[in-house]
Amino acid sequence: MSEQQQPPRTYPGLALGLAIYAVAAALAPKGVAYCAATVGARGHAIPVVAGLIALCSSVAAAVTALVLGLAPRQVAAGRIKSNIALVLALVATGLIVDGWLTPLLHPPHERNVQCLSNVKNVALALTMYVTDYDAYPPAAAWCDVLNASIIKNRDIYRCPQAPSLKSGQAYNDRLAGVNPTGLGNADRVVSVFESDRGWNAHGGGPHLLPPAPRHKGGDNYGFADGHVKWFLRDQRGGITWDPKVTPAPTPKPQAP
């Protein structure tokens, strides 16, 4: 009696498992680099922990899918292994997209553009306040003052690289109460700049800057004339914190 012929072996999850594993391996270095960058930018390791969890989960799911894909099944039986491999592959795909592709779709350049735009809006709000009141706002409650009179969206105080801060900016308090009429260096004197001191933060110098630059080694500054610019942390030449106020000329006495 001849032996019963065995049906051919197939590996239904192999191709899909290999594809998922390859994607996870390709994206892992970029994800790790992103997480490493966010440590210095945000000042804590939470992004790295989340990124590593996503990495481990995606790779584990992809490897499991690959292993189950390598397990042969008979044509007439064992369909459950194929279904498990497919589910795990889909889970791995979701983890990869969530943990790795999302940061890559919002690179640091885009986050710096948004931060620079926010600083620009606050700098312009200060110039609008000065136009209305003929002096810069008091330092102690400058965010509250602007928010009550000009700014309606508090999100413009934030920096995308420091989302936990209610405000990622500080005010140059050396401008407080200054009448802009005699301000002779408005294009060079800082009005608002990046900081991690929170709401209503104020001060007159670089000591209030974040401990680590948030944007490629540099910081965003707004100036008294309303323009903004990014500078490397160690290359801030040409800017000043001290307003140069020229006193108004004394009117000449009229001849009798």
TORLOPA-456629 format. One record per residue (C-alpha): residue number from 1; z, x, y; residue in one letter. Coordinates in steps of 0.02 Angstrom, whole numbers, plus 50000, padded with zeros to 5 digits. Layout:
// TORLOPA-456629
PT  NUM  Z  X  Y  A
...
This chain:
// TORLOPA-456629
PT  1  50000  50000  50000  M
PT  2  49945  50078  50163  S
PT  3  50068  50100  50302  E
PT  4  50058  49972  50441  Q
PT  5  49959  50043  50585  Q
PT  6  50065  50073  50739  Q
PT  7  49998  50004  50902  P
PT  8  49957  50133  51034  P
PT  9  50093  50194  51149  R
PT  10  50080  50156  51333  T
PT  11  50178  50216  51484  Y
PT  12  50172  50074  51610  P
PT  13  50296  50149  51735  G
PT  14  50233  50328  51733  L
PT  15  50105  50320  51874  A
PT  16  50216  50215  51986  L
PT  17  50369  50323  51951  G
PT  18  50272  50481  51990  L
PT  19  50207  50408  52153  A
PT  20  50379  50353  52213  I
PT  21  50457  50519  52165  Y
PT  22  50320  50613  52259  A
PT  23  50346  50509  52417  V
PT  24  50535  50537  52411  A
PT  25  50512  50724  52388  A
PT  26  50386  50735  52530  A
PT  27  50494  50639  52655  L
PT  28  50659  50720  52611  A
PT  29  50638  50879  52718  P
PT  30  50589  50777  52871  K
PT  31  50736  50661  52846  G
PT  32  50857  50805  52828  V
PT  33  50787  50885  52986  A
PT  34  50808  50721  53080  Y
PT  35  50988  50705  53022  C
PT  36  51027  50884  53070  A
PT  37  50959  50853  53245  A
PT  38  51063  50697  53270  T
PT  39  51224  50790  53232  V
PT  40  51209  50892  53391  G
PT  41  51141  50747  53491  A
PT  42  51270  50618  53445  R
PT  43  51418  50731  53414  G
PT  44  51466  50668  53242  H
PT  45  51406  50672  53062  A
PT  46  51382  50486  53030  I
PT  47  51191  50496  53041  P
PT  48  51191  50638  52915  V
PT  49  51302  50542  52793  V
PT  50  51190  50389  52806  A
PT  51  51035  50496  52784  G
PT  52  51103  50586  52632  L
PT  53  51153  50421  52552  I
PT  54  50977  50357  52579  A
PT  55  50905  50518  52508  L
PT  56  51014  50518  52353  C
PT  57  50986  50334  52321  S
PT  58  50798  50343  52341  S
PT  59  50780  50499  52233  V
PT  60  50897  50429  52099  A
PT  61  50800  50266  52092  A
PT  62  50634  50358  52088  A
PT  63  50692  50474  51948  V
PT  64  50757  50326  51849  T
PT  65  50592  50238  51869  A
PT  66  50503  50396  51813  L
PT  67  50613  50417  51659  V
PT  68  50590  50237  51608  L
PT  69  50405  50255  51639  G
PT  70  50400  50402  51519  L
PT  71  50488  50299  51386  A
PT  72  50346  50232  51276  P
PT  73  50340  50049  51230  R
PT  74  50239  49958  51100  Q
PT  75  50103  49842  51159  V
PT  76  50183  49690  51079  A
PT  77  50365  49727  51125  A
PT  78  50480  49815  51247  G
PT  79  50417  49732  51406  R
PT  80  50592  49737  51481  I
PT  81  50581  49925  51510  K
PT  82  50422  49902  51609  S
PT  83  50503  49768  51716  N
PT  84  50656  49877  51749  I
PT  85  50546  50022  51798  A
PT  86  50451  49912  51919  L
PT  87  50609  49844  52000  V
PT  88  50684  50017  52021  L
PT  89  50523  50082  52094  A
PT  90  50524  49942  52223  L
PT  91  50706  49978  52265  V
PT  92  50664  50161  52288  A
PT  93  50520  50115  52402  T
PT  94  50634  50007  52510  G
PT  95  50765  50144  52524  L
PT  96  50635  50271  52574  I
PT  97  50562  50160  52707  V
PT  98  50733  50114  52777  D
PT  99  50813  50286  52768  G
PT  100  50668  50399  52813  W
PT  101  50517  50314  52887  L
PT  102  50615  50219  53021  T
PT  103  50679  50378  53106  P
PT  104  50508  50458  53090  L
PT  105  50427  50310  53179  L
PT  106  50543  50341  53329  H
PT  107  50534  50529  53358  P
PT  108  50647  50620  53482  P
PT  109  50508  50621  53611  H
PT  110  50507  50431  53619  E
PT  111  50696  50426  53635  R
PT  112  50689  50552  53779  N
PT  113  50557  50447  53868  V
PT  114  50671  50295  53856  Q
PT  115  50821  50393  53918  C
PT  116  50721  50465  54063  L
PT  117  50664  50290  54108  S
PT  118  50844  50229  54108  N
PT  119  50899  50372  54221  V
PT  120  50752  50331  54336  K
PT  121  50808  50149  54349  N
PT  122  50986  50199  54394  V
PT  123  50926  50327  54522  A
PT  124  50816  50194  54603  L
PT  125  50961  50071  54601  A
PT  126  51063  50198  54699  L
PT  127  50925  50214  54829  T
PT  128  50918  50024  54843  M
PT  129  51106  50017  54869  Y
PT  130  51094  50150  55003  V
PT  131  50957  50050  55091  T
PT  132  51068  49896  55094  D
PT  133  51235  49976  55139  Y
PT  134  51186  50138  55230  D
PT  135  51296  50242  55115  A
PT  136  51312  50291  54933  Y
PT  137  51433  50186  54828  P
PT  138  51613  50239  54795  P
PT  139  51631  50350  54644  A
PT  140  51776  50268  54554  A
PT  141  51682  50107  54512  A
PT  142  51501  50150  54542  W
PT  143  51437  50067  54382  C
PT  144  51531  49908  54424  D
PT  145  51465  49910  54603  V
PT  146  51284  49932  54551  L
PT  147  51302  49806  54412  N
PT  148  51370  49675  54531  A
PT  149  51239  49697  54666  S
PT  150  51079  49770  54593  I
PT  151  51074  49807  54406  I
PT  152  51072  49656  54292  K
PT  153  51038  49742  54125  N
PT  154  51177  49858  54068  R
PT  155  51065  49938  53938  D
PT  156  50987  50049  54070  I
PT  157  51150  50148  54077  Y
PT  158  51131  50195  53894  R
PT  159  51047  50340  53808  C
PT  160  50957  50307  53641  P
PT  161  51030  50469  53577  Q
PT  162  51207  50409  53611  A
PT  163  51202  50222  53573  P
PT  164  51391  50208  53549  S
PT  165  51421  50247  53734  L
PT  166  51429  50102  53856  K
PT  167  51355  50221  53983  S
PT  168  51272  50387  53946  G
PT  169  51260  50436  54129  Q
PT  170  51374  50503  54265  A
PT  171  51366  50492  54455  Y
PT  172  51372  50641  54572  N
PT  173  51527  50592  54669  D
PT  174  51489  50716  54807  R
PT  175  51367  50585  54871  L
PT  176  51499  50448  54881  A
PT  177  51505  50376  55056  G
PT  178  51366  50490  55120  V
PT  179  51246  50412  55245  N
PT  180  51071  50454  55185  P
PT  181  50999  50462  55360  T
PT  182  51041  50645  55380  G
PT  183  51019  50697  55199  L
PT  184  50907  50847  55210  G
PT  185  50890  50892  55026  N
PT  186  50867  50722  54943  A
PT  187  50732  50790  54830  D
PT  188  50849  50923  54759  R
PT  189  51023  50847  54758  V
PT  190  51072  50762  54595  V
PT  191  51125  50581  54607  S
PT  192  51144  50535  54422  V
PT  193  51139  50638  54263  F
PT  194  51174  50630  54077  E
PT  195  51355  50630  54020  S
PT  196  51463  50570  53876  D
PT  197  51613  50520  53984  R
PT  198  51570  50335  53977  G
PT  199  51574  50193  54103  W
PT  200  51600  50241  54287  N
PT  201  51599  50427  54243  A
PT  202  51582  50534  54399  H
PT  203  51596  50714  54453  G
PT  204  51505  50850  54546  G
PT  205  51443  50980  54426  G
PT  206  51369  51023  54256  P
PT  207  51540  51020  54172  H
PT  208  51513  50833  54143  L
PT  209  51353  50859  54044  L
PT  210  51362  50821  53857  P
PT  211  51430  50968  53755  P
PT  212  51262  50980  53666  A
PT  213  51098  50933  53751  P
PT  214  51029  50769  53685  R
PT  215  50844  50802  53713  H
PT  216  50767  50961  53643  K
PT  217  50893  51076  53724  G
PT  218  50890  50991  53894  G
PT  219  50955  50849  54002  D
PT  220  50885  50714  54115  N
PT  221  50928  50710  54300  Y
PT  222  50899  50582  54437  G
PT  223  50889  50638  54618  F
PT  224  50937  50561  54784  A
PT  225  50757  50524  54829  D
PT  226  50737  50422  54667  G
PT  227  50633  50541  54561  H
PT  228  50690  50605  54391  V
PT  229  50659  50763  54292  K
PT  230  50707  50845  54127  W
PT  231  50775  51022  54131  F
PT  232  50825  51142  53994  L
PT  233  51014  51164  53994  R
PT  234  51004  51347  54049  D
PT  235  50857  51326  54169  Q
PT  236  50912  51210  54308  R
PT  237  50847  51313  54452  G
PT  238  50810  51221  54612  G
PT  239  50937  51080  54593  I
PT  240  51102  51062  54684  T
PT  241  51255  50950  54677  W
PT  242  51299  50969  54861  D
PT  243  51215  50852  54985  P
PT  244  51154  50939  55141  K
PT  245  51194  50819  55280  V
PT  246  51123  50854  55451  T
PT  247  51229  50775  55588  P
PT  248  51139  50658  55704  A
PT  249  51096  50742  55871  P
PT  250  51208  50699  56017  T
PT  251  51111  50594  56140  P
PT  252  51083  50676  56308  K
PT  253  51172  50597  56455  P
PT  254  51061  50494  56564  Q
PT  255  51028  50559  56739  A
PT  256  51111  50455  56875  P
